[in-house]
Amino acid sequence: MAKAASKNAKIKDAKAAAESKNWTKVIKSVRSPKTGAYTFKETIVYKDKVTEFLAAK
């Protein structure tokens, strides 16, 4: 028989899910000055800081 989840576990998961919606995974392509090949820079950024991350060099 499966074990039932407690109320506290459900509340923690809901809070974590609500908090995780504020973060975004951003992938930026960067060209290497040596070889000219593209590499990708991946970062998890707060949703308000996405444009700052993409604008930075």
Order of alpha helices (4+ residues) and beta strands (2+ residues): alpha-beta-beta-alpha
